[in-house]
Amino acid sequence: MITPGPHRPTTTLWRPTGPAELELVRELGWRAWPPRLPEQPIFYPVLDEDYAITIARDWNVKHDGAGYVTRFEVDSAFLSRYPVRQAGGRNILELWVPAEELDEFNAHLVGRIHVVHVFS
């Protein structure tokens, strides 16, 4: 969903995450995503809240004991460099951000990262 930001249009994205990543986001003041681990070459926010809920509830809880869905806004013009990837069904849509571009991606976040759903 594209919504008008205070100075530029933004796009709402969601990210399902586990407790360890969420703690790192908290340490970064809710304003950035932490660097990827060597075995994580891609950062993939999703475009559909229901898809993020499914991952957090069904995967993160099973593997990490808890799952969280975060919501955040990113400058829409910047996001246009990342094609939308369909990872399965019609609503299973992701952006694939290479790990080496995550600092630049974080620089285009608008506002804070918010936890919108918690599962345990």
Secondary structure as the mmCIF struct_conf table of DSSP 4:
data_model
#
loop_
_struct_conf.conf_type_id
_struct_conf.id
_struct_conf.beg_label_comp_id
_struct_conf.beg_label_asym_id
_struct_conf.beg_label_seq_id
_struct_conf.end_label_comp_id
_struct_conf.end_label_asym_id
_struct_conf.end_label_seq_id
STRN STRN1 ILE A 2 PRO A 4
BEND BEND1 PRO A 6 ARG A 8
STRN STRN2 PRO A 9 THR A 17
HELX_RH_AL_P HELX_RH_AL_P1 PRO A 19 GLU A 27
TURN_TY1_P TURN_TY1_P1 LEU A 28 TRP A 30
BEND BEND2 ARG A 31 ARG A 31
HELX_LH_PP_P HELX_LH_PP_P1 TRP A 33 LEU A 37
TURN_TY1_P TURN_TY1_P2 PRO A 38 GLU A 39
STRN STRN3 ILE A 42 PHE A 43
STRN STRN4 VAL A 46 VAL A 46
BEND BEND3 LEU A 47 LEU A 47
HELX_RH_AL_P HELX_RH_AL_P2 GLU A 49 ILE A 55
HELX_RH_PI_P HELX_RH_PI_P1 ALA A 56 ASN A 60
HELX_RH_AL_P HELX_RH_AL_P3 VAL A 61 ASP A 64
BEND BEND4 GLY A 65 GLY A 65
STRN STRN5 GLY A 67 ASP A 75
HELX_RH_AL_P HELX_RH_AL_P4 SER A 76 LEU A 79
TURN_TY1_P TURN_TY1_P3 SER A 80 ARG A 81
BEND BEND5 TYR A 82 TYR A 82
STRN STRN6 VAL A 84 GLN A 86
BEND BEND6 GLY A 88 GLY A 89
TURN_TY1_P TURN_TY1_P4 ARG A 90 ASN A 91
STRN STRN7 LEU A 93 LEU A 95
STRN STRN8 VAL A 97 PRO A 98
HELX_RH_3T_P HELX_RH_3T_P1 ALA A 99 GLU A 101
HELX_RH_AL_P HELX_RH_AL_P5 LEU A 102 ALA A 107
TURN_TY1_P TURN_TY1_P5 HIS A 108 HIS A 108
STRN STRN9 LEU A 109 PHE A 119
#
